[in-house]
Amino acid sequence: MAKCLIFGISGQDGSYLARHLLARGDEVWGTSRDVAMGSFVNLDRLGLRDRVKLTSAAITDFRSVLQALAKAQPQEIYHLAGQSSVGLSFDQPVETLESVTLGTLNILEAVRFLGGGIRFYHACSSECFGDTGGAAADELMAFRPRSPYAVAKAAAFWEVANYREAYGLFACSGLLFNHESCLRPGRFVTQKIVTGARRIASGELKGKLRLGNLEIERDWGWAPEFVEAMALMLKQPEPDDFVIATGETRPLKDFVAQAFAAVGLDWKQHVESDPGLFRPTDLRCGRANPAKAATKLGWRAKWKMNEVVRAMSDGVL
Protein backbone atom coordinates (compact mmCIF):
# COMPACT_ATOMS: atom_id res chain seq x y z
CA MET A 1 0.00 0.00 0.00
CA ALA A 2 1.30 3.44 -0.95
CA LYS A 3 0.39 6.84 0.41
CA CYS A 4 -0.55 8.98 -2.59
CA LEU A 5 -1.13 12.73 -2.92
CA ILE A 6 -3.13 14.05 -5.89
CA PHE A 7 -2.84 17.73 -6.74
CA GLY A 8 -6.05 18.47 -8.66
CA ILE A 9 -8.16 15.66 -7.20
CA SER A 10 -11.45 17.43 -7.92
CA GLY A 11 -11.07 17.29 -11.71
CA GLN A 12 -11.96 14.49 -14.11
CA ASP A 13 -8.59 12.76 -14.01
CA GLY A 14 -8.01 13.36 -10.30
CA SER A 15 -11.31 11.78 -9.35
CA TYR A 16 -10.81 8.72 -11.54
CA LEU A 17 -7.23 8.37 -10.37
CA ALA A 18 -8.41 8.47 -6.75
CA ARG A 19 -10.88 5.67 -7.50
CA HIS A 20 -8.16 3.60 -9.15
CA LEU A 21 -5.65 4.08 -6.33
CA LEU A 22 -8.24 3.30 -3.66
CA ALA A 23 -9.18 0.10 -5.50
CA ARG A 24 -5.49 -0.75 -5.51
CA GLY A 25 -5.47 -0.44 -1.72
CA ASP A 26 -3.60 2.87 -1.44
CA GLU A 27 -4.18 5.71 1.00
CA VAL A 28 -5.25 8.74 -1.02
CA TRP A 29 -4.83 12.42 -0.19
CA GLY A 30 -6.02 15.23 -2.42
CA THR A 31 -5.68 18.99 -2.56
CA SER A 32 -7.92 21.92 -3.33
CA ARG A 33 -7.10 25.62 -3.08
CA ASP A 34 -9.55 25.88 -0.18
CA VAL A 35 -10.98 22.58 1.07
CA ALA A 36 -13.62 24.30 3.20
CA MET A 37 -15.04 26.13 0.17
CA GLY A 38 -14.10 23.65 -2.56
CA SER A 39 -16.50 21.74 -4.76
CA PHE A 40 -15.87 18.01 -4.99
CA VAL A 41 -18.80 17.11 -7.22
CA ASN A 42 -16.83 14.51 -9.15
CA LEU A 43 -15.71 12.74 -5.98
CA ASP A 44 -19.32 12.77 -4.81
CA ARG A 45 -20.54 11.30 -8.11
CA LEU A 46 -18.02 8.47 -7.79
CA GLY A 47 -18.90 7.92 -4.11
CA LEU A 48 -15.36 8.73 -2.95
CA ARG A 49 -15.70 11.91 -0.90
CA ASP A 50 -15.51 10.13 2.46
CA ARG A 51 -12.71 7.79 1.37
CA VAL A 52 -10.05 10.39 0.61
CA LYS A 53 -8.22 12.83 2.87
CA LEU A 54 -8.32 16.43 1.71
CA THR A 55 -6.02 19.34 2.47
CA SER A 56 -5.78 22.90 1.16
CA ALA A 57 -2.92 23.85 -1.16
CA ALA A 58 -2.30 26.58 -3.72
CA ILE A 59 0.27 25.26 -6.17
CA THR A 60 1.52 28.75 -7.07
CA ASP A 61 2.52 29.26 -3.41
CA PHE A 62 5.66 27.27 -2.52
CA ARG A 63 5.01 27.39 1.23
CA SER A 64 1.50 26.04 0.71
CA VAL A 65 2.80 23.17 -1.41
CA LEU A 66 5.48 22.35 1.14
CA GLN A 67 2.90 22.27 3.93
CA ALA A 68 0.68 19.89 1.96
CA LEU A 69 3.58 17.48 1.42
CA ALA A 70 4.62 17.67 5.05
CA LYS A 71 1.06 16.90 6.14
CA ALA A 72 0.35 14.04 3.75
CA GLN A 73 3.91 12.61 3.71
CA PRO A 74 3.27 10.87 0.38
CA GLN A 75 5.33 8.23 -1.35
CA GLU A 76 3.72 9.08 -4.69
CA ILE A 77 2.62 12.49 -5.99
CA TYR A 78 0.33 12.96 -8.99
CA HIS A 79 0.34 16.51 -10.31
CA LEU A 80 -2.91 17.05 -12.24
CA ALA A 81 -3.60 20.64 -11.14
CA GLY A 82 -3.48 23.90 -13.11
CA GLN A 83 -5.54 25.48 -15.87
CA SER A 84 -6.49 22.61 -18.19
CA SER A 85 -8.46 24.12 -21.09
CA VAL A 86 -6.74 24.90 -24.40
CA GLY A 87 -9.54 27.24 -25.44
CA LEU A 88 -9.57 29.10 -22.14
CA SER A 89 -5.80 29.56 -22.28
CA PHE A 90 -6.21 32.04 -25.15
CA ASP A 91 -8.41 34.18 -22.88
CA GLN A 92 -6.31 33.65 -19.76
CA PRO A 93 -2.70 33.19 -20.93
CA VAL A 94 -1.04 34.65 -17.83
CA GLU A 95 -3.02 32.52 -15.38
CA THR A 96 -2.39 29.48 -17.56
CA LEU A 97 1.38 30.01 -17.72
CA GLU A 98 1.63 30.75 -14.00
CA SER A 99 -0.51 27.87 -12.75
CA VAL A 100 1.11 25.27 -15.01
CA THR A 101 4.78 26.29 -15.00
CA LEU A 102 5.13 27.79 -11.51
CA GLY A 103 2.86 25.16 -9.98
CA THR A 104 4.94 22.32 -11.43
CA LEU A 105 8.19 23.98 -10.35
CA ASN A 106 6.94 24.47 -6.79
CA ILE A 107 5.99 20.80 -6.40
CA LEU A 108 9.29 19.61 -7.88
CA GLU A 109 11.26 21.90 -5.60
CA ALA A 110 9.28 20.78 -2.56
CA VAL A 111 9.98 17.13 -3.45
CA ARG A 112 13.69 17.92 -3.83
CA PHE A 113 13.73 19.85 -0.55
CA LEU A 114 12.02 17.13 1.49
CA GLY A 115 13.85 14.21 -0.10
CA GLY A 116 12.80 10.72 0.95
CA GLY A 117 12.49 9.17 -2.49
CA ILE A 118 9.05 10.55 -3.37
CA ARG A 119 7.92 9.49 -6.85
CA PHE A 120 6.41 12.26 -8.96
CA TYR A 121 4.03 12.12 -11.93
CA HIS A 122 3.29 15.17 -14.08
CA ALA A 123 0.22 15.27 -16.33
CA CYS A 124 1.62 16.70 -19.56
CA SER A 125 -0.26 17.00 -22.84
CA SER A 126 -0.17 15.96 -26.48
CA GLU A 127 -0.80 19.64 -27.25
CA CYS A 128 2.95 20.13 -26.78
CA PHE A 129 3.60 18.44 -30.12
CA GLY A 130 1.60 20.97 -32.09
CA ASP A 131 0.72 20.17 -35.68
CA THR A 132 2.79 17.15 -36.70
CA GLY A 133 1.65 17.12 -40.33
CA GLY A 134 -0.16 13.85 -39.77
CA ALA A 135 2.86 12.02 -38.33
CA ALA A 136 2.24 9.91 -35.24
CA ALA A 137 3.85 11.56 -32.21
CA ASP A 138 6.09 9.50 -29.96
CA GLU A 139 8.31 10.41 -27.00
CA LEU A 140 11.16 11.61 -29.25
CA MET A 141 9.16 14.01 -31.42
CA ALA A 142 10.05 17.69 -31.08
CA PHE A 143 7.57 20.09 -29.47
CA ARG A 144 5.91 22.85 -31.53
CA PRO A 145 3.23 24.22 -29.17
CA ARG A 146 0.48 26.36 -30.70
CA SER A 147 -1.49 27.66 -27.71
CA PRO A 148 -0.66 29.28 -24.36
CA TYR A 149 -1.71 26.02 -22.69
CA ALA A 150 0.65 23.98 -24.89
CA VAL A 151 3.53 26.42 -24.30
CA ALA A 152 3.01 26.12 -20.55
CA LYS A 153 2.83 22.32 -20.63
CA ALA A 154 5.97 22.14 -22.78
CA ALA A 155 7.86 24.29 -20.27
CA ALA A 156 6.61 22.12 -17.39
CA PHE A 157 7.72 18.98 -19.25
CA TRP A 158 11.28 20.30 -19.39
CA GLU A 159 11.14 21.33 -15.74
CA VAL A 160 10.38 17.71 -14.87
CA ALA A 161 13.16 16.43 -17.15
CA ASN A 162 15.64 18.88 -15.61
CA TYR A 163 14.86 17.86 -12.02
CA ARG A 164 15.11 14.20 -12.99
CA GLU A 165 18.53 14.68 -14.59
CA ALA A 166 20.00 17.31 -12.25
CA TYR A 167 18.79 16.01 -8.90
CA GLY A 168 18.03 12.35 -9.51
CA LEU A 169 14.31 12.68 -8.74
CA PHE A 170 11.96 9.91 -9.78
CA ALA A 171 9.97 12.30 -11.93
CA CYS A 172 8.10 11.51 -15.13
CA SER A 173 5.58 13.04 -17.52
CA GLY A 174 2.64 11.47 -19.26
CA LEU A 175 2.04 13.00 -22.70
CA LEU A 176 -1.68 12.32 -22.73
CA PHE A 177 -3.80 12.61 -25.85
CA ASN A 178 -7.51 13.49 -25.56
CA HIS A 179 -9.30 11.43 -22.94
CA GLU A 180 -12.95 11.93 -22.13
CA SER A 181 -15.71 10.87 -19.75
CA CYS A 182 -19.01 11.98 -18.26
CA LEU A 183 -17.03 13.99 -15.69
CA ARG A 184 -15.76 16.40 -18.35
CA PRO A 185 -16.87 20.03 -17.71
CA GLY A 186 -19.34 21.47 -20.18
CA ARG A 187 -16.75 23.77 -21.79
CA PHE A 188 -14.98 20.76 -23.33
CA VAL A 189 -16.26 20.06 -26.83
CA THR A 190 -16.98 16.35 -26.26
CA GLN A 191 -19.27 17.08 -23.33
CA LYS A 192 -20.84 19.96 -25.24
CA ILE A 193 -21.64 17.59 -28.10
CA VAL A 194 -23.07 14.75 -26.00
CA THR A 195 -25.11 17.10 -23.80
CA GLY A 196 -26.28 19.11 -26.82
CA ALA A 197 -27.48 16.01 -28.66
CA ARG A 198 -29.40 14.85 -25.60
CA ARG A 199 -31.02 18.27 -25.08
CA ILE A 200 -32.04 18.57 -28.73
CA ALA A 201 -33.54 15.07 -28.70
CA SER A 202 -35.58 15.89 -25.59
CA GLY A 203 -36.77 19.22 -27.00
CA GLU A 204 -35.00 21.19 -24.28
CA LEU A 205 -32.67 22.86 -26.77
CA LYS A 206 -34.26 24.57 -29.75
CA GLY A 207 -32.29 25.41 -32.86
CA LYS A 208 -28.90 24.05 -33.81
CA LEU A 209 -25.83 23.15 -31.81
CA ARG A 210 -23.02 25.54 -32.74
CA LEU A 211 -19.53 24.07 -32.81
CA GLY A 212 -16.13 25.16 -34.06
CA ASN A 213 -14.03 23.40 -36.69
CA LEU A 214 -15.58 20.01 -37.42
CA GLU A 215 -12.67 18.93 -39.63
CA ILE A 216 -10.06 18.61 -36.86
CA GLU A 217 -8.91 15.08 -36.07
CA ARG A 218 -8.06 13.74 -32.64
CA ASP A 219 -7.17 10.57 -30.75
CA TRP A 220 -9.98 10.13 -28.21
CA GLY A 221 -9.65 7.73 -25.29
CA TRP A 222 -11.48 6.89 -22.07
CA ALA A 223 -10.23 8.80 -19.01
CA PRO A 224 -10.64 5.94 -16.46
CA GLU A 225 -8.21 3.89 -18.57
CA PHE A 226 -5.69 6.70 -18.91
CA VAL A 227 -5.31 7.14 -15.15
CA GLU A 228 -4.25 3.50 -14.93
CA ALA A 229 -1.26 4.39 -17.11
CA MET A 230 -0.35 7.23 -14.74
CA ALA A 231 -0.18 4.85 -11.80
CA LEU A 232 1.87 2.32 -13.78
CA MET A 233 4.51 4.96 -14.56
CA LEU A 234 5.35 5.35 -10.88
CA LYS A 235 5.81 1.58 -10.46
CA GLN A 236 8.59 1.35 -13.04
CA PRO A 237 12.22 0.63 -12.02
CA GLU A 238 13.37 3.93 -13.58
CA PRO A 239 11.51 7.19 -14.28
CA ASP A 240 10.55 7.81 -17.89
CA ASP A 241 8.11 9.76 -20.07
CA PHE A 242 5.29 8.12 -22.02
CA VAL A 243 2.81 8.97 -24.76
CA ILE A 244 -0.62 7.75 -23.63
CA ALA A 245 -3.22 7.38 -26.38
CA THR A 246 -5.39 4.87 -28.20
CA GLY A 247 -3.46 5.00 -31.48
CA GLU A 248 -6.67 5.73 -33.43
CA THR A 249 -7.33 9.19 -34.88
CA ARG A 250 -10.83 10.24 -36.01
CA PRO A 251 -12.42 13.51 -37.25
CA LEU A 252 -14.54 15.52 -34.84
CA LYS A 253 -17.52 15.17 -37.18
CA ASP A 254 -17.38 11.38 -36.58
CA PHE A 255 -17.69 12.02 -32.84
CA VAL A 256 -20.63 14.35 -33.52
CA ALA A 257 -22.33 11.88 -35.86
CA GLN A 258 -22.12 9.05 -33.34
CA ALA A 259 -23.34 11.19 -30.42
CA PHE A 260 -26.44 12.25 -32.36
CA ALA A 261 -27.03 8.75 -33.68
CA ALA A 262 -27.11 7.56 -30.07
CA VAL A 263 -30.25 9.67 -29.53
CA GLY A 264 -31.77 8.79 -32.91
CA LEU A 265 -30.90 11.99 -34.79
CA ASP A 266 -29.04 12.91 -37.97
CA TRP A 267 -26.36 15.36 -36.85
CA LYS A 268 -26.34 17.24 -40.17
CA GLN A 269 -29.82 18.54 -39.42
CA HIS A 270 -28.91 19.84 -35.97
CA VAL A 271 -25.29 21.05 -36.03
CA GLU A 272 -23.57 24.01 -37.64
CA SER A 273 -19.92 25.00 -37.74
CA ASP A 274 -19.44 28.55 -36.48
CA PRO A 275 -16.16 30.25 -37.54
CA GLY A 276 -16.57 32.53 -34.51
CA LEU A 277 -15.79 29.51 -32.33
CA PHE A 278 -12.53 28.66 -34.12
CA ARG A 279 -9.38 29.09 -32.02
CA PRO A 280 -6.69 31.63 -33.05
CA THR A 281 -4.44 28.65 -33.77
CA ASP A 282 -5.44 25.01 -33.66
CA LEU A 283 -4.11 21.58 -34.51
CA ARG A 284 -5.51 20.03 -37.65
CA CYS A 285 -4.61 16.48 -36.71
CA GLY A 286 -3.52 14.81 -33.49
CA ARG A 287 -1.96 11.40 -34.11
CA ALA A 288 -0.15 9.22 -31.58
CA ASN A 289 2.21 6.28 -31.37
CA PRO A 290 1.68 4.72 -27.91
CA ALA A 291 3.96 1.72 -28.59
CA LYS A 292 6.34 2.54 -25.74
CA ALA A 293 3.53 2.44 -23.17
CA ALA A 294 2.46 -0.94 -24.53
CA THR A 295 5.98 -2.34 -24.40
CA LYS A 296 7.26 -0.93 -21.10
CA LEU A 297 4.07 -0.40 -19.07
CA GLY A 298 1.99 -3.21 -20.54
CA TRP A 299 -0.76 -0.62 -21.06
CA ARG A 300 -3.08 -0.50 -24.07
CA ALA A 301 -6.33 1.38 -24.48
CA LYS A 302 -9.31 -0.96 -24.55
CA TRP A 303 -11.83 1.71 -25.56
CA LYS A 304 -11.48 3.96 -28.60
CA MET A 305 -13.74 6.71 -29.92
CA ASN A 306 -16.79 4.56 -30.63
CA GLU A 307 -16.83 3.13 -27.12
CA VAL A 308 -16.09 6.55 -25.57
CA VAL A 309 -19.06 8.22 -27.29
CA ARG A 310 -21.34 5.33 -26.36
CA ALA A 311 -20.27 5.45 -22.72
CA MET A 312 -20.70 9.23 -22.47
CA SER A 313 -24.12 9.00 -24.13
CA ASP A 314 -25.16 6.28 -21.67
CA GLY A 315 -23.82 8.19 -18.65
CA VAL A 316 -21.22 5.56 -17.72
CA LEU A 317 -19.00 6.56 -14.80
Steps between C-alpha positions, in 0.01 A plus 500: 500500500630844405409840636406714200442875467300632203529868415179574308289219646171677428538486121411220260837327510558560871170342595550194281858465617382510862253220425772293335751548782241422767406180316869415499502531879687831528442784744393803298542868583381781277534876486276793423582870525255526790357170625236672713358683197594252227260309280563127477207410277697240307612323817139503617378353170752217532412445868854581616466818705519322836780266391766760424683744726490860384730791576524856369786595268562773244757368255625849410600551866814301589435512875149365448630213288768418755242492779278262303790259446604519863144423609429214261856357496436326167706236327339585166390841370271547200501855368175554307431859610512826303294658224405213268303651210672578169220734396497686830877546486459748213280714727710447812861454383666646810302287745563196282877553484525574872286212625662240274867602501535650849273237653708216355825666608375549856405133539830381352697729728302388804570135411871579462504693828329228704683208341395151605469345156156638412387394152349777289262486203426805285193510275640643177312530172509396136437868423875549547565331166300753303412420141707198398386497137319173556802317644438289809661665803724294725722591796785620275300740283589868534252740661334776294232637736225714347303630799583662835395174667736296280788744559448470875482120492814482285689715751375283788611186314856632486486603865424138587778372272748745654422398859525134403842548340647763734379370835424134439128533577265223396301739285313421180248653261206343326440653156128432497288529188129588529321294762135550581224394738170611649698701757627741234389863564253644253759730339677199346372430150428129557271573793343788309420263214357216710296735720383701198380190316308384806338842552398530135350150503296582811381833359677697772733667251341671202697584189839364405807410700781739407849353493840609375710324237345161427791392279761468777615147579585366843589183689219456754533260792317416822625691806459214755743295289752781466538544876606136522799589282591784737517262794705247302764764422584539868546123542778477242863428602615830344314826430404562139256695282218336305252585226157378613240463225283249318693513172179573305434846355150605387341827376288701741202465266514121560469564874206733432330253266521217752378714792190606306441150368492381861186711554348412162587820312686592182768745612502688168152630575591630845862621494672796339865599490548855626828670394459728803578198718826415321815543710769754397725202428400136511633157415360345186590145594609333822656159438681282753736206521447344846728200432738582785219490757393162364852360513628641830181553703292219353225759448268512199175688459202266493248767399535725196274775368195285429496357851574842655203667328272211593607512864457878525158477334396228746634691802760237593722600792 
